[in-house]
Amino acid sequence: MDENEHPKGALLFMLIYLFLLAVLWTNAYLKLWNLVMTCLASRAAAPDVPGFADALSGADHAPAILDRWRPWIALAFVLIAIAYGPTLFRLATTTPF
């Protein structure tokens, strides 16, 4: 490869990279501008903090089994088995020992 030759796609990659970099910098600049102008030029007063809603039902209406650790731990193990089980099974069956 000569000194002046570039790998295929290098120019396209560089143009895409520069375009995305420009988009990200523009986004950051606009967010900063929005923050500064909101602080400096806002004419409206700050809105009141909304009140919290009251619960429709209390803890006495919930099933008693939800107050125990065992169903939550079992649910956690089931979800972990669903998430990692297929990958671990594939690794265990296809990895040469």
OpenMM code with the backbone's topology and positions (N, CA, C; nanometers):
from openmm import Vec3, app, unit

residues = "MET ASP GLU ASN GLU HIS PRO LYS GLY ALA LEU LEU PHE MET LEU ILE TYR LEU PHE LEU LEU ALA VAL LEU TRP THR ASN ALA TYR LEU LYS LEU TRP ASN LEU VAL MET THR CYS LEU ALA SER ARG ALA ALA ALA PRO ASP VAL PRO GLY PHE ALA ASP ALA LEU SER GLY ALA ASP HIS ALA PRO ALA ILE LEU ASP ARG TRP ARG PRO TRP ILE ALA LEU ALA PHE VAL LEU ILE ALA ILE ALA TYR GLY PRO THR LEU PHE ARG LEU ALA THR THR THR PRO PHE".split()
positions = [
    Vec3(0.0850, -0.1169, 0.0000),
    Vec3(0.0000, 0.0000, 0.0000),
    Vec3(0.0898, 0.1234, 0.0000),
    Vec3(0.0605, 0.2141, -0.0902),
    Vec3(0.1385, 0.3379, -0.0976),
    Vec3(0.1110, 0.4274, 0.0211),
    Vec3(0.1947, 0.5276, 0.0311),
    Vec3(0.1809, 0.6228, 0.1414),
    Vec3(0.0531, 0.7047, 0.1299),
    Vec3(0.0072, 0.7296, 0.0074),
    Vec3(-0.1105, 0.8136, -0.0141),
    Vec3(-0.2404, 0.7344, -0.0195),
    Vec3(-0.2335, 0.6025, -0.0197),
    Vec3(-0.3545, 0.5215, -0.0268),
    Vec3(-0.4125, 0.5008, 0.1125),
    Vec3(-0.5434, 0.4955, 0.1182),
    Vec3(-0.6147, 0.4721, 0.2440),
    Vec3(-0.6953, 0.3436, 0.2311),
    Vec3(-0.7222, 0.2772, 0.3417),
    Vec3(-0.8066, 0.1576, 0.3338),
    Vec3(-0.9452, 0.1935, 0.2824),
    Vec3(-1.0092, 0.0967, 0.2202),
    Vec3(-1.1436, 0.1214, 0.1675),
    Vec3(-1.2380, 0.1565, 0.2811),
    Vec3(-1.3189, 0.2550, 0.2603),
    Vec3(-1.4181, 0.2937, 0.3581),
    Vec3(-1.3666, 0.3886, 0.4651),
    Vec3(-1.2370, 0.4218, 0.4634),
    Vec3(-1.1828, 0.5093, 0.5670),
    Vec3(-1.2409, 0.6494, 0.5555),
    Vec3(-1.2540, 0.6983, 0.4333),
    Vec3(-1.3092, 0.8327, 0.4146),
    Vec3(-1.4556, 0.8371, 0.4557),
    Vec3(-1.5310, 0.7358, 0.4177),
    Vec3(-1.6718, 0.7306, 0.4559),
    Vec3(-1.6858, 0.7227, 0.6073),
    Vec3(-1.6043, 0.6394, 0.6708),
    Vec3(-1.6070, 0.6295, 0.8163),
    Vec3(-1.5758, 0.7636, 0.8810),
    Vec3(-1.4760, 0.8340, 0.8317),
    Vec3(-1.4375, 0.9629, 0.8875),
    Vec3(-1.5485, 1.0659, 0.8696),
    Vec3(-1.6144, 1.0656, 0.7545),
    Vec3(-1.7239, 1.1605, 0.7320),
    Vec3(-1.8418, 1.1317, 0.8244),
    Vec3(-1.8757, 1.0055, 0.8417),
    Vec3(-1.9853, 0.9695, 0.9324),
    Vec3(-1.9488, 1.0068, 1.0748),
    Vec3(-1.8252, 0.9802, 1.1143),
    Vec3(-1.7779, 1.0133, 1.2481),
    Vec3(-1.7866, 1.1636, 1.2725),
    Vec3(-1.7401, 1.2436, 1.1782),
    Vec3(-1.7439, 1.3892, 1.1947),
    Vec3(-1.8868, 1.4416, 1.1973),
    Vec3(-1.9733, 1.3834, 1.1165),
    Vec3(-2.1133, 1.4249, 1.1169),
    Vec3(-2.1781, 1.3961, 1.2519),
    Vec3(-2.1563, 1.2751, 1.3043),
    Vec3(-2.2148, 1.2404, 1.4338),
    Vec3(-2.1546, 1.3242, 1.5458),
    Vec3(-2.0271, 1.3542, 1.5362),
    Vec3(-1.9634, 1.4412, 1.6350),
    Vec3(-2.0254, 1.5801, 1.6314),
    Vec3(-2.0518, 1.6325, 1.5122),
    Vec3(-2.1145, 1.7633, 1.5004),
    Vec3(-2.2565, 1.7612, 1.5569),
    Vec3(-2.3294, 1.6529, 1.5337),
    Vec3(-2.4652, 1.6420, 1.5878),
    Vec3(-2.4618, 1.6389, 1.7403),
    Vec3(-2.3688, 1.5643, 1.7985),
    Vec3(-2.3598, 1.5565, 1.9438),
    Vec3(-2.3206, 1.6907, 2.0050),
    Vec3(-2.2256, 1.7597, 1.9451),
    Vec3(-2.1859, 1.8910, 1.9975),
    Vec3(-2.2995, 1.9915, 1.9845),
    Vec3(-2.3726, 1.9872, 1.8738),
    Vec3(-2.4870, 2.0769, 1.8578),
    Vec3(-2.5924, 2.0477, 1.9626),
    Vec3(-2.6175, 1.9203, 1.9896),
    Vec3(-2.7134, 1.8810, 2.0919),
    Vec3(-2.6706, 1.9335, 2.2286),
    Vec3(-2.5437, 1.9167, 2.2631),
    Vec3(-2.4945, 1.9644, 2.3923),
    Vec3(-2.5048, 2.1161, 2.4021),
    Vec3(-2.4698, 2.1851, 2.2956),
    Vec3(-2.4788, 2.3310, 2.2957),
    Vec3(-2.6228, 2.3776, 2.3130),
    Vec3(-2.7161, 2.3160, 2.2430),
    Vec3(-2.8565, 2.3558, 2.2535),
    Vec3(-2.9132, 2.3277, 2.3924),
    Vec3(-2.8751, 2.2172, 2.4529),
    Vec3(-2.9219, 2.1881, 2.5887),
    Vec3(-2.8658, 2.2885, 2.6881),
    Vec3(-2.7388, 2.3223, 2.6739),
    Vec3(-2.6796, 2.4225, 2.7623),
    Vec3(-2.7449, 2.5580, 2.7419),
    Vec3(-2.7699, 2.5961, 2.6170),
    Vec3(-2.8361, 2.7229, 2.5868),
    Vec3(-2.9766, 2.7254, 2.6478),
    Vec3(-3.0491, 2.6158, 2.6381),
    Vec3(-3.1825, 2.6060, 2.6959),
    Vec3(-3.1770, 2.6235, 2.8475),
    Vec3(-3.0803, 2.5603, 2.9127),
    Vec3(-3.0662, 2.5717, 3.0572),
    Vec3(-3.0340, 2.7156, 3.0980),
    Vec3(-2.9395, 2.7768, 3.0308),
    Vec3(-2.8996, 2.9137, 3.0657),
    Vec3(-3.0140, 3.0102, 3.0421),
    Vec3(-3.0812, 2.9989, 2.9296),
    Vec3(-3.1899, 3.0920, 2.8999),
    Vec3(-3.3107, 3.0694, 2.9903),
    Vec3(-3.3325, 2.9471, 3.0327),
    Vec3(-3.4409, 2.9219, 3.1270),
    Vec3(-3.4115, 2.9888, 3.2601),
    Vec3(-3.2861, 2.9831, 3.3033),
    Vec3(-3.2487, 3.0455, 3.4311),
    Vec3(-3.2483, 3.1970, 3.4223),
    Vec3(-3.2041, 3.2527, 3.3120),
    Vec3(-3.1864, 3.3972, 3.3025),
    Vec3(-3.3083, 3.4719, 3.2493),
    Vec3(-3.3791, 3.4150, 3.1564),
    Vec3(-3.4833, 3.4894, 3.0871),
    Vec3(-3.6239, 3.4396, 3.1144),
    Vec3(-3.6414, 3.3519, 3.2102),
    Vec3(-3.7746, 3.3005, 3.2392),
    Vec3(-3.8589, 3.4090, 3.3052),
    Vec3(-3.9782, 3.4323, 3.2526),
    Vec3(-4.0669, 3.5358, 3.3060),
    Vec3(-4.1665, 3.4804, 3.4065),
    Vec3(-4.1940, 3.3526, 3.3970),
    Vec3(-4.2941, 3.2923, 3.4845),
    Vec3(-4.2299, 3.2497, 3.6162),
    Vec3(-4.3091, 3.2552, 3.7198),
    Vec3(-4.2613, 3.2084, 3.8499),
    Vec3(-4.2551, 3.0554, 3.8498),
    Vec3(-4.1769, 3.0025, 3.9409),
    Vec3(-4.1655, 2.8569, 3.9504),
    Vec3(-4.3008, 2.7983, 3.9909),
    Vec3(-4.3404, 2.6871, 3.9302),
    Vec3(-4.4695, 2.6279, 3.9652),
    Vec3(-4.4659, 2.5681, 4.1055),
    Vec3(-4.5836, 2.5581, 4.1664),
    Vec3(-4.5942, 2.4972, 4.2989),
    Vec3(-4.5641, 2.3482, 4.2913),
    Vec3(-4.5129, 2.2965, 4.3992),
    Vec3(-4.4845, 2.1531, 4.4063),
    Vec3(-4.6176, 2.0800, 4.4190),
    Vec3(-4.6426, 1.9809, 4.3315),
    Vec3(-4.7705, 1.9100, 4.3405),
    Vec3(-4.7778, 1.8257, 4.4676),
    Vec3(-4.8988, 1.8142, 4.5195),
    Vec3(-4.9199, 1.7326, 4.6387),
    Vec3(-4.9193, 1.5851, 4.6046),
    Vec3(-4.8958, 1.5030, 4.7040),
    Vec3(-4.8950, 1.3594, 4.6831),
    Vec3(-5.0354, 1.3041, 4.7002),
    Vec3(-5.0671, 1.2071, 4.6187),
    Vec3(-5.1985, 1.1442, 4.6258),
    Vec3(-5.2024, 1.0442, 4.7416),
    Vec3(-5.3179, 1.0289, 4.7992),
    Vec3(-5.3359, 0.9291, 4.9045),
    Vec3(-5.3545, 0.7921, 4.8412),
    Vec3(-5.3083, 0.6897, 4.9110),
    Vec3(-5.3216, 0.5534, 4.8617),
    Vec3(-5.4679, 0.5112, 4.8649),
    Vec3(-5.5092, 0.4351, 4.7630),
    Vec3(-5.6466, 0.3869, 4.7581),
    Vec3(-5.6702, 0.2743, 4.8573),
    Vec3(-5.5657, 0.1960, 4.8811),
    Vec3(-5.5783, 0.0870, 4.9781),
    Vec3(-5.4468, 0.0765, 5.0545),
    Vec3(-5.4558, 0.0247, 5.1743),
    Vec3(-5.3373, 0.0136, 5.2580),
    Vec3(-5.2738, -0.1234, 5.2497),
    Vec3(-5.1753, -0.1458, 5.3361),
    Vec3(-5.1043, -0.2734, 5.3373),
    Vec3(-5.1934, -0.3865, 5.3872),
    Vec3(-5.2987, -0.3534, 5.4605),
    Vec3(-5.3863, -0.4582, 5.5117),
    Vec3(-5.4705, -0.5221, 5.4021),
    Vec3(-5.4790, -0.4603, 5.2843),
    Vec3(-5.5551, -0.5175, 5.1733),
    Vec3(-5.4704, -0.6082, 5.0842),
    Vec3(-5.3396, -0.6070, 5.1018),
    Vec3(-5.2497, -0.6892, 5.0193),
    Vec3(-5.2488, -0.8329, 5.0700),
    Vec3(-5.2232, -0.9289, 4.9809),
    Vec3(-5.2137, -1.0681, 5.0257),
    Vec3(-5.0979, -1.0851, 5.1242),
    Vec3(-5.1159, -1.1699, 5.2213),
    Vec3(-5.0162, -1.1895, 5.3265),
    Vec3(-4.8887, -1.2543, 5.2734),
    Vec3(-4.8976, -1.3304, 5.1635),
    Vec3(-4.7792, -1.3985, 5.1115),
    Vec3(-4.6763, -1.2986, 5.0584),
    Vec3(-4.7209, -1.1799, 5.0173),
    Vec3(-4.6283, -1.0796, 4.9654),
    Vec3(-4.5441, -1.0153, 5.0752),
    Vec3(-4.5782, -1.0388, 5.2017),
    Vec3(-4.5000, -0.9855, 5.3126),
    Vec3(-4.3830, -1.0750, 5.3501),
    Vec3(-4.3705, -1.1892, 5.2840),
    Vec3(-4.2634, -1.2828, 5.3167),
    Vec3(-4.1526, -1.2746, 5.2119),
    Vec3(-4.0310, -1.3163, 5.2522),
    Vec3(-3.9158, -1.3123, 5.1629),
    Vec3(-3.9176, -1.4235, 5.0592),
    Vec3(-3.9685, -1.5396, 5.0953),
    Vec3(-3.9557, -1.6583, 5.0114),
    Vec3(-4.0111, -1.6391, 4.8692),
    Vec3(-4.1297, -1.5824, 4.8470),
    Vec3(-4.1766, -1.5676, 4.7077),
    Vec3(-4.0902, -1.4704, 4.6265),
    Vec3(-4.0385, -1.3659, 4.6898),
    Vec3(-3.9573, -1.2684, 4.6175),
    Vec3(-3.8219, -1.3277, 4.5792),
    Vec3(-3.7627, -1.4064, 4.6681),
    Vec3(-3.6351, -1.4710, 4.6365),
    Vec3(-3.6556, -1.5756, 4.5272),
    Vec3(-3.7644, -1.6508, 4.5342),
    Vec3(-3.7942, -1.7501, 4.4303),
    Vec3(-3.8151, -1.6812, 4.2958),
    Vec3(-3.8867, -1.5703, 4.2954),
    Vec3(-3.9077, -1.4956, 4.1713),
    Vec3(-3.7755, -1.4447, 4.1158),
    Vec3(-3.6870, -1.3971, 4.2022),
    Vec3(-3.5558, -1.3493, 4.1567),
    Vec3(-3.4767, -1.4624, 4.0926),
    Vec3(-3.4762, -1.5808, 4.1539),
    Vec3(-3.4037, -1.6944, 4.0962),
    Vec3(-3.4645, -1.7379, 3.9629),
    Vec3(-3.5960, -1.7344, 3.9511),
    Vec3(-3.6611, -1.7712, 3.8250),
    Vec3(-3.6228, -1.6725, 3.7154),
    Vec3(-3.6251, -1.5431, 3.7459),
    Vec3(-3.5893, -1.4432, 3.6454),
    Vec3(-3.4425, -1.4527, 3.6056),
    Vec3(-3.3555, -1.4808, 3.7009),
    Vec3(-3.2131, -1.4988, 3.6689),
    Vec3(-3.1939, -1.6226, 3.5820),
    Vec3(-3.2669, -1.7304, 3.6123),
    Vec3(-3.2569, -1.8523, 3.5310),
    Vec3(-3.3063, -1.8270, 3.3887),
    Vec3(-3.4114, -1.7479, 3.3746),
    Vec3(-3.4620, -1.7151, 3.2405),
    Vec3(-3.3607, -1.6306, 3.1648),
    Vec3(-3.2968, -1.5362, 3.2331),
    Vec3(-3.2029, -1.4463, 3.1670),
    Vec3(-3.0719, -1.5153, 3.1293),
    Vec3(-3.0151, -1.5946, 3.2215),
    Vec3(-2.8833, -1.6526, 3.1998),
    Vec3(-2.8866, -1.7998, 3.1626),
    Vec3(-2.9986, -1.8659, 3.1811),
    Vec3(-3.0060, -2.0095, 3.1568),
    Vec3(-2.9675, -2.0529, 3.0173),
    Vec3(-3.0265, -1.9956, 2.9114),
    Vec3(-2.9904, -2.0414, 2.7758),
    Vec3(-2.8422, -2.0239, 2.7435),
    Vec3(-2.7841, -1.9129, 2.7853),
    Vec3(-2.6424, -1.8906, 2.7572),
    Vec3(-2.5558, -1.9904, 2.8331),
    Vec3(-2.5850, -2.0126, 2.9590),
    Vec3(-2.5074, -2.1087, 3.0369),
    Vec3(-2.5243, -2.2504, 2.9832),
    Vec3(-2.6449, -2.2852, 2.9395),
    Vec3(-2.6683, -2.4173, 2.8813),
    Vec3(-2.5876, -2.4349, 2.7534),
    Vec3(-2.5889, -2.3322, 2.6674),
    Vec3(-2.5133, -2.3401, 2.5422),
    Vec3(-2.3639, -2.3506, 2.5694),
    Vec3(-2.3148, -2.2730, 2.6661),
    Vec3(-2.1724, -2.2826, 2.6999),
    Vec3(-2.1374, -2.4191, 2.7569),
    Vec3(-2.2256, -2.4750, 2.8388),
    Vec3(-2.1977, -2.6046, 2.8995),
    Vec3(-2.2008, -2.7169, 2.7970),
    Vec3(-2.2859, -2.7058, 2.6960),
    Vec3(-2.2984, -2.8153, 2.5976),
    Vec3(-2.2037, -2.8028, 2.4794),
    Vec3(-2.1562, -2.6847, 2.4485),
    Vec3(-2.0725, -2.6692, 2.3279),
    Vec3(-1.9259, -2.6427, 2.3587),
    Vec3(-1.8908, -2.6148, 2.4815),
    Vec3(-1.7513, -2.5867, 2.5150),
    Vec3(-1.6733, -2.7165, 2.5267),
    Vec3(-1.5659, -2.7305, 2.4492),
    Vec3(-1.4851, -2.8528, 2.4622),
    Vec3(-1.4024, -2.8490, 2.5903),
    Vec3(-1.3920, -2.9644, 2.6542),
    Vec3(-1.3140, -2.9743, 2.7773),
    Vec3(-1.1824, -3.0415, 2.7506),
] * unit.nanometer
topology = app.Topology()
chain = topology.addChain("A")
for resn in residues:
    res = topology.addResidue(resn, chain)
    for name in ("N", "CA", "C"):
        topology.addAtom(name, app.Element.getBySymbol(name[0]), res)
